[in-house]
Amino acid sequence: MFDTHKQHKTLVEAGFTDPQAQAFTDVATTVLDVVATKADLALLKSELKSDIAVLEARLDAIDKRFGDFNVSLDRMNALMIGQIGATVGGIGIVVGAMFAVIAPHVR
């Protein structure tokens, strides 16, 4: 903590006038109010690491959901391809049967 009274006294003892010492002390106090200390930066770093860990966990959960979604899509694609194949095969059988029935009657 910045001791303004001690700073003012030190400046006056060093030859500053009272108004000069007061002005310097006021400026120093203002500057120190906006300057981050090592402790401030350490706290901020810790908070940011914690926030990053939370975000990474959320991203991992999203990745897992998309992975599960992709597996589901792959299964659906395989089923659809199988259904299309069965349908095409069924159509081929029906068309073949129709020709078998019609062919003897066509000259």
C-alpha positions as CSV (number, residue, x, y, z in Angstrom):
1,M,0.0,0.0,0.0
2,F,1.2,3.5,-0.9
3,D,1.6,5.7,2.2
4,T,0.7,9.2,0.9
5,H,1.6,10.9,4.2
6,K,5.0,9.4,4.3
7,Q,5.6,10.1,0.6
8,H,4.6,13.8,1.1
9,K,6.8,14.1,4.2
10,T,9.8,12.6,2.3
11,L,9.3,15.0,-0.6
12,V,9.1,18.0,1.6
13,E,12.3,16.9,3.5
14,A,14.0,16.5,0.1
15,G,13.3,20.2,-0.8
16,F,9.9,20.1,-2.5
17,T,7.5,22.8,-1.6
18,D,4.3,21.6,0.1
19,P,2.2,22.2,-3.1
20,Q,4.8,20.3,-5.2
21,A,4.9,17.4,-2.7
22,Q,1.1,17.3,-2.7
23,A,0.9,17.4,-6.5
24,F,3.5,14.6,-6.9
25,T,1.8,12.5,-4.2
26,D,-1.6,12.9,-5.9
27,V,-0.1,11.9,-9.3
28,A,1.7,8.9,-7.8
29,T,-1.5,7.8,-6.1
30,T,-3.5,8.1,-9.3
31,V,-0.9,6.1,-11.3
32,L,-0.7,3.4,-8.6
33,D,-4.5,3.0,-8.7
34,V,-4.4,2.0,-12.3
35,V,-1.2,-0.1,-12.4
36,A,-1.6,-3.8,-11.9
37,T,0.5,-5.5,-9.3
38,K,2.1,-8.9,-9.6
39,A,-0.6,-10.2,-7.3
40,D,-3.3,-8.7,-9.6
41,L,-1.7,-10.4,-12.6
42,A,-1.3,-13.7,-10.8
43,L,-5.0,-13.6,-9.8
44,L,-6.0,-12.8,-13.4
45,K,-3.8,-15.6,-14.7
46,S,-5.4,-18.0,-12.3
47,E,-8.9,-16.9,-13.3
48,L,-8.1,-17.1,-17.0
49,K,-6.7,-20.7,-16.6
50,S,-9.9,-21.7,-14.8
51,D,-12.1,-20.1,-17.5
52,I,-10.0,-21.8,-20.2
53,A,-10.4,-25.2,-18.5
54,V,-14.2,-24.8,-18.4
55,L,-14.2,-23.9,-22.1
56,E,-12.0,-26.8,-23.0
57,A,-14.4,-29.1,-21.1
58,R,-17.4,-27.7,-23.0
59,L,-15.6,-28.1,-26.3
60,D,-14.7,-31.7,-25.5
61,A,-18.4,-32.4,-24.7
62,I,-19.4,-30.8,-28.0
63,D,-16.8,-32.8,-29.9
64,K,-18.1,-36.0,-28.3
65,R,-21.7,-35.1,-29.3
66,F,-20.6,-34.5,-32.9
67,G,-18.7,-37.7,-32.9
68,D,-21.8,-39.6,-31.7
69,F,-23.9,-37.7,-34.3
70,N,-21.4,-38.7,-37.1
71,V,-21.7,-42.3,-36.0
72,S,-25.5,-42.1,-36.2
73,L,-25.3,-40.5,-39.6
74,D,-22.9,-43.3,-40.8
75,R,-25.4,-45.9,-39.6
76,M,-28.3,-44.1,-41.3
77,N,-26.4,-43.9,-44.5
78,A,-25.6,-47.6,-44.4
79,L,-29.3,-48.4,-43.7
80,M,-30.4,-46.1,-46.5
81,I,-28.0,-47.7,-49.0
82,G,-29.2,-51.1,-47.9
83,Q,-32.8,-50.1,-48.3
84,I,-32.1,-48.6,-51.8
85,G,-30.3,-51.8,-52.8
86,A,-33.2,-53.9,-51.6
87,T,-35.7,-51.6,-53.4
88,V,-33.8,-51.7,-56.7
89,G,-33.4,-55.5,-56.3
90,G,-37.1,-55.8,-55.7
91,I,-37.9,-53.7,-58.7
92,G,-35.6,-55.8,-60.8
93,I,-37.5,-59.0,-59.7
94,V,-40.9,-57.4,-60.4
95,V,-39.8,-56.2,-63.9
96,G,-38.2,-59.6,-64.6
97,A,-41.5,-61.4,-63.6
98,M,-43.5,-59.0,-65.8
99,F,-41.3,-59.8,-68.8
100,A,-41.6,-63.5,-68.0
101,V,-45.4,-63.2,-68.0
102,I,-45.6,-60.9,-71.0
103,A,-42.8,-62.4,-73.2
104,P,-44.7,-65.5,-74.3
105,H,-47.6,-63.3,-75.5
106,V,-45.4,-61.0,-77.5
107,R,-44.6,-62.1,-81.1
